[in-house]
Protein backbone atom coordinates (compact mmCIF):
# COMPACT_ATOMS: atom_id res chain seq x y z
CA UNK A 1 0.00 0.00 0.00
CA UNK A 2 1.07 3.64 -0.30
CA UNK A 3 3.45 4.96 2.32
CA UNK A 4 2.28 7.68 4.70
CA UNK A 5 2.98 11.36 4.10
CA UNK A 6 3.03 11.41 0.31
CA UNK A 7 3.59 14.92 -1.05
CA UNK A 8 1.91 16.50 -4.06
CA UNK A 9 1.51 19.87 -5.78
CA UNK A 10 -1.76 21.69 -5.09
CA UNK A 11 -3.19 24.52 -7.18
CA UNK A 12 -5.72 27.01 -5.79
CA UNK A 13 -7.26 30.08 -7.42
CA UNK A 14 -7.11 33.28 -5.33
CA UNK A 15 -8.10 36.69 -6.67
CA UNK A 16 -7.73 35.62 -10.32
CA UNK A 17 -4.27 34.11 -9.72
CA UNK A 18 -3.17 30.52 -9.25
CA UNK A 19 -1.29 29.88 -6.02
CA UNK A 20 0.78 26.72 -5.56
CA UNK A 21 1.42 24.71 -2.42
CA UNK A 22 3.28 21.57 -1.50
CA UNK A 23 0.84 19.42 0.46
CA UNK A 24 1.13 16.02 2.02
CA UNK A 25 -1.41 13.28 2.63
CA UNK A 26 -1.30 11.69 6.05
CA UNK A 27 -3.36 9.34 8.22
CA UNK A 28 -5.43 10.90 10.99
CA UNK A 29 -7.36 8.14 12.70
CA UNK A 30 -9.54 6.43 10.10
CA UNK A 31 -9.23 9.27 7.59
CA UNK A 32 -6.69 10.43 5.06
CA UNK A 33 -6.17 14.18 5.33
CA UNK A 34 -4.08 16.85 3.62
CA UNK A 35 -2.22 19.89 4.87
CA UNK A 36 -0.08 22.67 3.42
CA UNK A 37 3.61 22.14 4.16
CA UNK A 38 5.15 24.82 1.91
CA UNK A 39 3.74 27.86 0.11
CA UNK A 40 5.29 28.13 -3.36
CA UNK A 41 3.53 31.38 -4.23
CA UNK A 42 2.33 32.10 -7.75
CA UNK A 43 5.50 30.98 -9.53
CA UNK A 44 7.07 27.69 -8.34
CA UNK A 45 9.86 28.05 -10.90
CA UNK A 46 11.43 30.72 -8.66
CA UNK A 47 12.36 27.93 -6.25
CA UNK A 48 14.48 26.14 -8.90
CA UNK A 49 18.13 27.23 -9.09
CA UNK A 50 19.96 26.28 -12.31
CA UNK A 51 23.70 25.61 -12.47
CA UNK A 52 25.08 25.71 -15.98
CA UNK A 53 23.59 23.55 -18.74
CA UNK A 54 21.94 20.64 -16.91
CA UNK A 55 22.63 21.22 -13.24
CA UNK A 56 19.94 22.44 -10.85
CA UNK A 57 18.75 22.22 -7.26
CA UNK A 58 15.77 23.39 -5.23
CA UNK A 59 15.58 26.24 -2.76
CA UNK A 60 17.09 24.97 0.49
CA UNK A 61 14.27 26.61 2.44
CA UNK A 62 11.92 23.97 1.03
CA UNK A 63 13.80 21.01 2.54
CA UNK A 64 14.31 22.89 5.82
CA UNK A 65 10.58 23.59 6.12
CA UNK A 66 9.54 20.08 5.11
CA UNK A 67 11.87 18.61 7.70
CA UNK A 68 9.83 20.34 10.40
CA UNK A 69 6.91 18.15 9.31
CA UNK A 70 9.06 15.04 9.35
CA UNK A 71 9.28 15.01 5.54
CA UNK A 72 12.58 14.23 3.83
CA UNK A 73 11.98 14.03 0.07
CA UNK A 74 14.57 12.72 -2.35
CA UNK A 75 15.41 14.35 -5.69
CA UNK A 76 12.89 12.23 -7.60
CA UNK A 77 10.04 13.27 -5.35
CA UNK A 78 10.86 16.97 -5.67
CA UNK A 79 11.18 16.56 -9.43
CA UNK A 80 7.69 15.03 -9.49
CA UNK A 81 6.28 18.04 -7.66
CA UNK A 82 8.08 20.64 -9.79
CA UNK A 83 7.87 18.74 -13.10
CA UNK A 84 5.61 21.26 -14.89
CA UNK A 85 8.01 24.09 -14.02
CA UNK A 86 11.37 22.53 -14.89
CA UNK A 87 13.26 23.74 -17.94
CA UNK A 88 12.16 21.66 -20.98
CA UNK A 89 15.74 20.67 -21.81
CA UNK A 90 16.31 19.47 -18.24
CA UNK A 91 13.11 17.42 -18.44
CA UNK A 92 14.25 15.84 -21.71
CA UNK A 93 17.57 14.81 -20.23
CA UNK A 94 16.32 13.37 -16.94
CA UNK A 95 13.05 11.81 -18.20
CA UNK A 96 14.62 8.45 -18.94
CA UNK A 97 16.35 8.23 -15.57
CA UNK A 98 13.26 8.77 -13.45
CA UNK A 99 11.30 6.05 -11.81
CA UNK A 100 7.63 6.22 -12.71
CA UNK A 101 5.99 9.05 -10.78
CA UNK A 102 3.12 8.35 -8.42
CA UNK A 103 3.02 4.57 -8.73
CA UNK A 104 0.72 3.03 -6.18
CA UNK A 105 2.51 0.52 -3.95
CA UNK A 106 -0.29 -2.03 -3.98
CA UNK A 107 0.00 -5.79 -4.24
CA UNK A 108 -3.08 -6.23 -6.41
CA UNK A 109 -6.16 -4.27 -7.58
CA UNK A 110 -8.35 -6.38 -5.29
CA UNK A 111 -6.83 -4.59 -2.29
CA UNK A 112 -8.09 -1.18 -3.47
CA UNK A 113 -10.78 0.43 -1.29
CA UNK A 114 -14.17 1.27 -2.77
CA UNK A 115 -14.20 4.20 -5.19
CA UNK A 116 -16.93 6.83 -5.11
CA UNK A 117 -19.20 6.65 -8.16
CA UNK A 118 -18.52 10.32 -8.97
CA UNK A 119 -14.81 9.54 -9.25
CA UNK A 120 -15.61 6.51 -11.41
CA UNK A 121 -17.63 8.63 -13.83
CA UNK A 122 -14.83 11.17 -14.11
CA UNK A 123 -12.19 8.54 -14.83
CA UNK A 124 -14.47 6.74 -17.30
CA UNK A 125 -15.14 9.89 -19.34
CA UNK A 126 -11.53 11.09 -19.25
CA UNK A 127 -10.40 7.70 -20.56
CA UNK A 128 -13.16 6.84 -23.03
CA UNK A 129 -14.97 10.17 -23.71
CA UNK A 130 -18.35 8.42 -23.59
CA UNK A 131 -21.63 9.82 -22.29
CA UNK A 132 -23.17 6.37 -21.95
CA UNK A 133 -21.79 4.94 -18.72
CA UNK A 134 -24.10 1.97 -18.25
CA UNK A 135 -21.05 -0.34 -18.15
CA UNK A 136 -19.46 1.67 -15.37
CA UNK A 137 -19.84 -1.11 -12.81
CA UNK A 138 -17.86 -3.49 -15.07
CA UNK A 139 -14.77 -1.30 -15.29
CA UNK A 140 -11.61 -3.15 -14.14
CA UNK A 141 -10.32 -2.05 -10.73
CA UNK A 142 -6.89 -1.25 -12.12
CA UNK A 143 -8.36 1.83 -13.84
CA UNK A 144 -8.81 3.40 -10.41
CA UNK A 145 -5.34 2.67 -9.03
CA UNK A 146 -4.34 6.33 -9.41
CA UNK A 147 -6.83 7.20 -6.64
CA UNK A 148 -5.63 4.61 -4.16
CA UNK A 149 -4.12 5.96 -0.95
CA UNK A 150 -5.02 9.57 -1.74
CA UNK A 151 -6.94 11.99 0.47
CA UNK A 152 -10.00 13.68 -0.98
CA UNK A 153 -8.00 16.87 -1.53
CA UNK A 154 -5.25 14.96 -3.34
CA UNK A 155 -7.85 13.22 -5.50
CA UNK A 156 -9.40 16.55 -6.48
CA UNK A 157 -5.96 17.93 -7.33
CA UNK A 158 -5.35 14.84 -9.44
CA UNK A 159 -8.51 15.55 -11.45
CA UNK A 160 -7.54 19.21 -11.87
CA UNK A 161 -4.52 17.98 -13.81
CA UNK A 162 -6.28 15.18 -15.71
CA UNK A 163 -9.09 17.47 -16.88
CA UNK A 164 -6.58 19.53 -18.86
CA UNK A 165 -7.11 17.13 -21.77
CA UNK A 166 -10.71 18.28 -22.17
CA UNK A 167 -11.44 20.51 -25.14
CA UNK A 168 -13.67 23.59 -24.72
CA UNK A 169 -16.44 22.03 -26.82
CA UNK A 170 -16.72 19.00 -24.51
CA UNK A 171 -16.70 20.72 -21.10
CA UNK A 172 -20.48 20.87 -20.75
CA UNK A 173 -20.82 17.28 -21.97
CA UNK A 174 -18.23 16.21 -19.40
CA UNK A 175 -20.19 17.82 -16.55
CA UNK A 176 -23.47 16.38 -17.89
CA UNK A 177 -21.90 12.93 -17.79
CA UNK A 178 -20.11 12.98 -14.44
CA UNK A 179 -23.18 14.28 -12.61
CA UNK A 180 -25.25 11.59 -14.35
CA UNK A 181 -27.85 14.08 -15.59
CA UNK A 182 -28.99 11.55 -18.20
CA UNK A 183 -30.46 9.57 -15.30
CA UNK A 184 -33.24 12.17 -15.01
CA UNK A 185 -34.45 11.80 -18.60
CA UNK A 186 -36.38 8.94 -20.19
CA UNK A 187 -35.67 9.97 -23.77
CA UNK A 188 -33.40 7.67 -25.79
CA UNK A 189 -31.35 10.68 -26.90
CA UNK A 190 -30.19 11.24 -23.30
CA UNK A 191 -27.06 9.17 -23.99
CA UNK A 192 -26.54 10.51 -27.51
CA UNK A 193 -27.70 14.12 -27.88
CA UNK A 194 -28.11 15.91 -24.54
CA UNK A 195 -28.35 19.22 -26.40
CA UNK A 196 -31.82 18.15 -27.60
CA UNK A 197 -33.19 17.63 -24.10
CA UNK A 198 -35.13 20.16 -22.03
CA UNK A 199 -32.33 22.50 -21.00
CA UNK A 200 -34.37 24.26 -18.31
CA UNK A 201 -35.07 20.97 -16.56
CA UNK A 202 -31.46 19.96 -17.01
CA UNK A 203 -30.28 23.13 -15.27
CA UNK A 204 -32.52 22.35 -12.30
CA UNK A 205 -31.28 18.75 -12.08
CA UNK A 206 -27.68 19.93 -12.29
CA UNK A 207 -27.98 22.48 -9.49
CA UNK A 208 -29.67 19.90 -7.27
CA UNK A 209 -26.95 17.31 -8.03
CA UNK A 210 -24.16 19.80 -7.22
CA UNK A 211 -25.77 20.71 -3.89
CA UNK A 212 -26.25 17.06 -2.93
CA UNK A 213 -22.61 16.23 -3.67
CA UNK A 214 -21.51 19.33 -1.77
CA UNK A 215 -23.35 18.01 1.32
CA UNK A 216 -22.11 14.41 0.97
CA UNK A 217 -20.06 13.81 4.14
CA UNK A 218 -18.73 10.48 2.89
CA UNK A 219 -17.41 12.03 -0.30
CA UNK A 220 -15.60 14.81 1.57
CA UNK A 221 -14.32 12.53 4.35
CA UNK A 222 -11.15 13.94 5.86
CA UNK A 223 -12.01 17.52 4.86
CA UNK A 224 -13.86 20.10 6.90
CA UNK A 225 -17.52 20.49 6.00
CA UNK A 226 -18.52 23.87 4.61
CA UNK A 227 -21.73 25.91 4.45
CA UNK A 228 -20.71 27.26 1.04
CA UNK A 229 -20.14 25.63 -2.31
CA UNK A 230 -16.67 24.09 -2.40
CA UNK A 231 -14.13 25.46 -4.85
CA UNK A 232 -13.67 21.99 -6.31
CA UNK A 233 -17.37 22.06 -7.33
CA UNK A 234 -17.47 25.71 -8.38
CA UNK A 235 -15.28 24.81 -11.37
CA UNK A 236 -17.97 22.39 -12.61
CA UNK A 237 -20.70 25.01 -12.24
CA UNK A 238 -18.59 27.33 -14.39
CA UNK A 239 -17.88 24.55 -16.93
CA UNK A 240 -21.59 23.82 -17.23
CA UNK A 241 -23.07 27.30 -17.49
CA UNK A 242 -20.26 29.01 -19.39
CA UNK A 243 -20.10 26.44 -22.18
CA UNK A 244 -22.46 24.87 -24.69
CA UNK A 245 -22.97 21.34 -25.92
CA UNK A 246 -21.35 20.57 -29.31
CA UNK A 247 -23.13 22.31 -32.14
CA UNK A 248 -25.58 20.66 -34.52
CA UNK A 249 -24.62 20.03 -38.11
CA UNK A 250 -24.48 23.00 -40.47
CA UNK A 251 -27.78 21.93 -42.02
CA UNK A 252 -29.50 21.77 -38.63
CA UNK A 253 -28.08 25.18 -37.74
CA UNK A 254 -29.46 26.56 -40.98
CA UNK A 255 -32.93 25.17 -40.27
CA UNK A 256 -32.88 26.53 -36.74
CA UNK A 257 -31.82 29.98 -37.93
CA UNK A 258 -34.47 29.95 -40.70
CA UNK A 259 -37.21 29.04 -38.22
CA UNK A 260 -36.10 31.77 -35.83
CA UNK A 261 -36.22 34.37 -38.59
CA UNK A 262 -39.75 33.45 -39.68
CA UNK A 263 -41.59 32.39 -36.57
CA UNK A 264 -44.31 34.69 -35.24
CA UNK A 265 -45.15 32.65 -32.15
CA UNK A 266 -45.64 34.57 -28.90
CA UNK A 267 -45.53 32.77 -25.58
CA UNK A 268 -48.89 32.55 -23.78
CA UNK A 269 -49.67 35.00 -21.01
CA UNK A 270 -48.92 32.44 -18.31
CA UNK A 271 -45.20 32.54 -19.17
CA UNK A 272 -44.95 36.33 -19.35
CA UNK A 273 -43.28 37.62 -16.26
CA UNK A 274 -43.85 40.66 -14.15
CA UNK A 275 -41.08 43.15 -14.89
CA UNK A 276 -40.70 44.44 -11.35
CA UNK A 277 -40.67 40.95 -9.83
CA UNK A 278 -38.09 39.77 -12.34
CA UNK A 279 -35.82 42.70 -11.54
CA UNK A 280 -36.19 42.03 -7.83
CA UNK A 281 -35.51 38.28 -8.09
CA UNK A 282 -32.45 38.75 -10.29
CA UNK A 283 -31.28 41.78 -8.29
CA UNK A 284 -30.81 43.94 -11.36
CA UNK A 285 -32.85 46.31 -13.54
CA UNK A 286 -35.42 45.20 -16.10
CA UNK A 287 -33.54 47.06 -18.82
CA UNK A 288 -30.36 45.08 -18.10
CA UNK A 289 -32.32 41.82 -18.11
CA UNK A 290 -33.78 42.59 -21.54
CA UNK A 291 -30.41 43.44 -23.05
CA UNK A 292 -28.56 40.52 -21.46
CA UNK A 293 -27.45 37.81 -23.90
CA UNK A 294 -28.26 34.15 -23.24
CA UNK A 295 -24.84 33.30 -21.82
CA UNK A 296 -24.86 36.16 -19.31
CA UNK A 297 -28.48 35.44 -18.41
CA UNK A 298 -27.69 31.79 -17.66
CA UNK A 299 -24.70 32.85 -15.57
CA UNK A 300 -26.86 35.26 -13.55
CA UNK A 301 -29.50 32.58 -13.00
CA UNK A 302 -26.81 30.17 -11.83
CA UNK A 303 -25.61 32.72 -9.28
CA UNK A 304 -29.08 33.49 -7.92
CA UNK A 305 -30.20 29.84 -7.96
CA UNK A 306 -27.22 28.83 -5.83
CA UNK A 307 -28.01 31.69 -3.45
CA UNK A 308 -31.68 30.75 -2.99
CA UNK A 309 -31.52 26.95 -3.31
CA UNK A 310 -33.28 25.32 -0.29
CA UNK A 311 -30.41 22.87 0.20
CA UNK A 312 -28.09 25.83 0.75
CA UNK A 313 -30.37 27.53 3.28
CA UNK A 314 -32.36 29.58 0.79
CA UNK A 315 -36.07 30.27 0.76
CA UNK A 316 -37.95 27.51 -1.17
CA UNK A 317 -40.67 29.92 -2.34
CA UNK A 318 -38.12 32.41 -3.65
CA UNK A 319 -36.24 29.63 -5.45
CA UNK A 320 -39.44 28.43 -7.17
CA UNK A 321 -40.37 31.98 -8.22
CA UNK A 322 -36.85 32.59 -9.50
CA UNK A 323 -36.91 29.40 -11.60
CA UNK A 324 -40.35 30.15 -13.06
CA UNK A 325 -39.21 33.65 -13.89
CA UNK A 326 -36.08 32.26 -15.51
CA UNK A 327 -38.14 29.85 -17.62
CA UNK A 328 -40.43 32.63 -18.83
CA UNK A 329 -37.62 34.99 -19.77
CA UNK A 330 -35.60 32.18 -21.34
CA UNK A 331 -38.29 31.58 -23.96
CA UNK A 332 -37.88 35.16 -25.11
CA UNK A 333 -34.11 34.81 -25.44
CA UNK A 334 -33.97 31.45 -27.28
N, C-alpha and C positions, 0 to 999 in steps of 0.2 A: 504494500500500500504506500501512498505518498508519505514522505517524511513531514514532520511538523515544521511550521514556520517557513513556508515557501513564499518567496517574494515575487512580486509582479508590478508592472507599471500601470498606474491608474490615471485616467484622464477625466477631468471635471470641468464643465463650462462655468465661468464666473465673469459676469459683466462683459459678455461678448468676447471673452478670451478663454483659451484652453489652458488650464493649469495641470501640471503633472506631479504625481507623487509616487514614491516607492512605498508600497504597502506589503504587509505580510499576512498570510492566513495562518491562524493558530487555533488550537483546541481550547475551548472554554466550557468545561463540563461536557454536556452532550452535543454542543453546537460547535460549528466552525465559524469563526469570526475574523474580521479584518480590521487593521488599524494602520494609520499613517506612520511611517518610520523615518521618512525624509521628504522634505518639500523641495522639488526640483524647479519650482517656478514655472514660467511660461516658455522657457527654452532649455530643455535638458542638455542640448549640445554644449552649453557653456561649461558643463561639468566634465567635458572630455578634453584632455590636454594631449596634443599631438607632438611627437618628437621625430622630426625628420620625415622620411617617406612613409614608413609603415609602423613606426613606433607610436604608442599612445598609452595613457593611463587615465584613471578616473580621479576626480577631486578627492584628496585624502580625507576631507571633512565627511564624505559619505561613509567611508568605512569606520571612522571614529564614532559617528552617530549611530550607525547600525550596531556597533559593538555594545552600545549601552542597552540595546534590546536583546542582547545575546545572539546576534546575527553576524556570521562571519562568511560572507559570500566569496566564492572563488572567481577567477577571471571569466569563466564561461557563464556564470550566473549573472554577473554584471553586464556582460555582452548581450545576454538575452534581454535584459531590461532596457538597455540603451540601443538595441539593434536598429530601430528606425532612424536614429540620429547619428549613427556612425558614418564616417566618410565612405562613399560608395566604393572607392578603390580598396580601402581597408576591408570592407565587407567581402569583396571579391577574393581577396587574398586569404582571409581566415575562414571563409565559408566551409571549405573542405576539411578543416581541422577540428570543427566543432562537433561535439556530440549533439544528438538531436535535442532540440529545446523542448522542455515541457513534457517529456515522456512520463506517462503515469506508471509508477512502480507497482504494478498489480499482477498477481500471478495469472489470473484468467478473468475474462469478462463476467463470468458468473458471480464473481465477488463484488461487482459494482453495486452500490446502493440504488434504490429506486430513483428514477429520474422524473421530474415534474413534467406533466403533459405539455405545458407551455414551452419548456425547453426542447422537448421532442419535436414539436411543430417547427420551432425555429431551425433546428439542425436539419430536419427533413427538407424544408424549403431551401435553405442555403446550399444543400448538397444536390437536390434534384430539381429545384425550381418548379414544383408542382403544386397546384391549388388543391387537387384531390388528395386527401391524406387518409383515405379509408384503410390503407394498409399500414398505418402508423404503428399499430400494435405488433406487427410482424417484423419491424426493423431489427436487425441484429444488434446485440448489446454493445459490440465493439464500436459502433458509430457514436456512442455516447462517452467513450473513454476520456475525451478531452475535458469532461465535466467532473470526473471523479476526483474526490479529495479537495475540491474547491469550495470556498465559502460562497454565499449568495453574491456578495460584492464582486468577488473574483470572477464568478460566472458571468455577471452582467458586463464586466470589463472585457471578458473574452468575446462576448457577442458584439460589443462596440467595434472590436477589430474585425471580426468575421463579416459584419454587415457592410463593410467597405466594398465588397464585391457587387453589391446591389446597384443596378442602374436606376437613374431617376424615374424612368417610365415603369418600373416595377415596384416602387416603394409602397404605393397604396395597395397593390395586390399582395405584397408581402404581409402587411399589417392585417388585411382581410383574412389571410390564411392562418396566421399564427394565433389570432384571436378567435378562430373557428367561427366566423360570422356566417359561413355557409350553412351552419347547423340550424340557423333560424329561418331558413327559406326552404320551401318544399319544391320549388321549381327545379327542373333538371339542369337548367343553365347555371345553377349556383356554383357548380364545380368547373364551369367552362367560361361563362361570360358574366362575371359579377357586375360589370358596368350596365347590364340590361335589367338589373334588379331594382326594386324600389329603394332609391338612395336615401330618402328621408327616413324610412324604417331602418335602413342599414346604419345610419348615423346614430340613431337611438340605441340600437343593439350594441354598437361599438362603445359608446360612452358607458353603458351599463357594464359591459365586459371589462373595461379598463378599471372602473371603480371597484368591481368585485375582486380583481386581481390585486389592486392596491391594498385591499383590506384582508388579503389572504395571509394569515399569520404563519401557516406552514411554508408558504412560498418564500417569505421574507425571514425565515428562521435564522437567528444569529445577528439580525439587524434590528435596530430600534424601530418600533412602529411610529408612524407619523400621521398627523391629522390633515396633511396636505398631500397632493399628488406627488409621488416620488419622481425625481429627475429621470430615473431609468425608464419611466413610463411616459413622461412628458415627450420624449423624443418620438414615441410611436403616435402620440396625438398629433404632433407636428407632421410626421410622415403621412398620416392619413388625410388630414384636412388640407394640407398645403400641396398635395399632389393629386393627379387624376389617374384613373385606370387607363390602360393602353387604348389608343384611339381606334375607332372603327375603320373599316376600309375606306378608301377614297370615295367609292361609289355610295357607301352608306352616309358618309359625311355630306356628300352632295345632296342626297335625298333629304337629310335632316335640315340642311340649310334652306333648300327649296321650300320645304313645308313651313319653316319658320317665317320665310318671307311672305308666304301667301295665306297663312292661317288668319282667321278673323275671330277665333274663339275667345270669349271672355270668361273668366272663372265665375261661377255662381256667387251670389251675394254671401253665402255662408262661409266662403274662404276669404272674403275681403276683410281686411283688418282695420281696426280703429287706429288712426294715425297717432293720436296722443298716447294710447296704450302701448303701441309698438315702440315709440320713442322712449317711453319710460322703461319698458322691459329690457331694451337693448342699451339703455343708458347713453343715448345719443340723440341727435335731432332727426326729425322726419326727412328733412332735405338730404342729410348725409346718407340715410338709409336708402333713399331712392337712387342716389347717384352711385352707391357702392356696387362694385362689380361682384360677380358670383364668388370669386375666390376670397375676397375680403369679407363678404357677407358670411360665408361658411366659417371663416376664422373667428369672426365676432360671435357667431352662435356657439361655436365650440367653447369660447371663453366664458360666456354667460351660462351655458349649460353646465359646465363644470362647477361654476359658482353656486348654482341653485339646485344641483342634483341632490335628491333626498339622501342618498347614500353618503354624501359629503356634508350633511348637516343643513342642507338647503330646505326651503319651503316647498313641499310637494305641489301645492296649488300654483305657486309662481312658476315652477318648472313646467307644469302642464300648459299653462298659458303661454309661456315662452316658446315651447315647442309648436303649439298650434299657430302662434303668430309667425314663427319661422316657416312653417309649411305653407301658410297663405302667401307670404311674401316671396317664397321660393318659386312658386308657380309663375309669378310675374317676371322673374329674372331668368328662367330657363328658356 
